[in-house]
Amino acid sequence: MEEEFAKKAEVKQVKKRGPRPLIVAQSQAKNVRICMPTICSPAIYHIKDELGLASYDKTIYWLVRHVRPDLIPIPETPIKTKSSKTCPIRKRTPMMLGVPAARSLVRGMVVQASTVFFDTPATLDKAERLIAGAAAYGSQLAVFPEAFIGGSPTYLKFDATNSTVTDGDLQKYYASAINVPGPEVDRLAKLAGKYKVHIVMGVVERAGCYLYSTMMFFDSLGKCLGLHRKLIQTASESSLWRSGEKSTLPEYDTSIGKIGGLICWDNRLPLLRAELYDKGVEIYCAPTADAGELWKASMTHIALEGSCFVLSANQFCKRRDYPLPPGDINGDASLDDITCSGGSVIISPSGDHPGRS
């Protein structure tokens, strides 16, 4: 009688407070009871078939473990699936760029924006606005173009063909580069931690009298993971940049997967790419200054060859984005001429383009 009365009282209480989308309780026998509305049934059936779980009880248990792990203790034994004898619960939060079914998705973003030339503090301010925007869209990874901080000499034409270049311009360019480590690196690390976004940033690194095109990696906890200096320079770049060393080949295990990559034409070195594939890189970052169609084809090939996601970021620039030398102002029309057309891409391991610019 007492048990029947208690059940009736519970039913009245549920009617009074209204239905809840999910109720989880734990009895004295340590058995977890989960009550879910019938509207969720189709989704439960789909998840069970997708993961190959043995029963609906285990499907619900798996779902709650991934959505609200604080409500259920970690199971002592792994869950059996069709694909393998055991499927342990992963501690790492997964990826949205389409990694395996039992991992959550990772949202990545490629930045297609111009440097603020000869003004590193303003470029950092611009980078913060872009990182904040990425975080607002739910992105967990932001990949910036080559030499976003410092600027690419390809656009400035610091070579023998440009007679308007002065020593003052070269000194400004040198001053726009950053030291590693340095205050600019510290700020980038703080931005990564503040907005909880992994960052791959292209910078012009200053090391004594030398300049390097460098890509830097930051995790979402605000830690600088490391860097890679570009090896292969174009003709205009070699007038200012020094070649880096292969010993800095990057690959970092992060909460969203293994991140690595190469800068621009370094991606044309098959043996170098093969080393990254061998390290198990899942997210391949390729900052560049190349906006050609052949570059996009090369990125697609890398995604297929390495079975990885490729994120290639390039700047979109107009003539007005550069410092104008004396006698170069030919009216407003010339200032709107596109000098770098972007062409940033995100490519899946199957060669699809989930993001194209």
SULPEUR-V626097 format. One record per run of one state. SS is the DSSP state (H for helix, E for strand, C for the rest). FROM is the first residue (numbers start at 1). LEN is the number of residues. Records with the same first field share a line. If there is no record, write none. Layout:
SS = FROM-LEN + FROM-LEN
//
This chain:
C = 1-1 + 18-4 + 27-5 + 37-1 + 52-4 + 68-1 + 72-7 + 80-7 + 88-20 + 111-9 + 137-4 + 144-5 + 150-3 + 157-10 + 177-1 + 179-4 + 196-2 + 208-2 + 219-5 + 230-5 + 239-2 + 242-4 + 249-1 + 255-2 + 262-2 + 269-1 + 279-4 + 286-7 + 307-2 + 313-3 + 322-10 + 336-2 + 342-3 + 348-7 + 357-1
H = 2-16 + 38-14 + 56-12 + 69-3 + 120-17 + 153-4 + 167-10 + 183-13 + 235-4 + 246-3 + 264-5 + 270-9 + 293-14 + 319-3 + 332-4
E = 22-5 + 32-5 + 79-1 + 87-1 + 108-3 + 141-3 + 149-1 + 178-1 + 198-10 + 210-9 + 224-6 + 241-1 + 250-5 + 257-5 + 283-3 + 309-4 + 316-3 + 338-4 + 345-3 + 355-2
//
